[in-house]
Amino acid sequence: MPQWRRILQGETGYNEPDVFAVCRLVSGFPYTDRQQKRLFIRNFFTLQDRLDLTHEYLHLAFDGYPTGLDENYIETLTRQLLMD
């Protein structure tokens, strides 16, 4: 996380959430409940699961800022954090 923190703190609009919950999703696509600060993902076993979790976390971390709704920005940043 320290490497992520350094990268993310340089991103305009990033606001590290104080508290959030990760919930297991039984079916459907991963998503973020911004009001309840909950991330819903299927598992945490594969690279795709980690991509999903990171992607949804970034939606929460950029909540209230336009980039938080920009799927291309979020997906690019997700891949940068996990793949570089």
Rosetta blueprint (number, residue, H / E / L):
1 M L
2 P H
3 Q H
4 W H
5 R H
6 R H
7 I H
8 L H
9 Q H
10 G L
11 E L
12 T L
13 G L
14 Y L
15 N L
16 E L
17 P L
18 D L
19 V L
20 F L
21 A E
22 V E
23 C E
24 R E
25 L L
26 V L
27 S L
28 G L
29 F L
30 P L
31 Y E
32 T E
33 D E
34 R L
35 Q L
36 Q L
37 K L
38 R E
39 L E
40 F E
41 I E
42 R L
43 N L
44 F L
45 F L
46 T L
47 L H
48 Q H
49 D H
50 R H
51 L H
52 D H
53 L H
54 T H
55 H H
56 E H
57 Y H
58 L H
59 H H
60 L H
61 A H
62 F L
63 D L
64 G L
65 Y L
66 P H
67 T H
68 G H
69 L H
70 D L
71 E H
72 N H
73 Y H
74 I H
75 E H
76 T H
77 L H
78 T H
79 R H
80 Q H
81 L H
82 L H
83 M H
84 D L
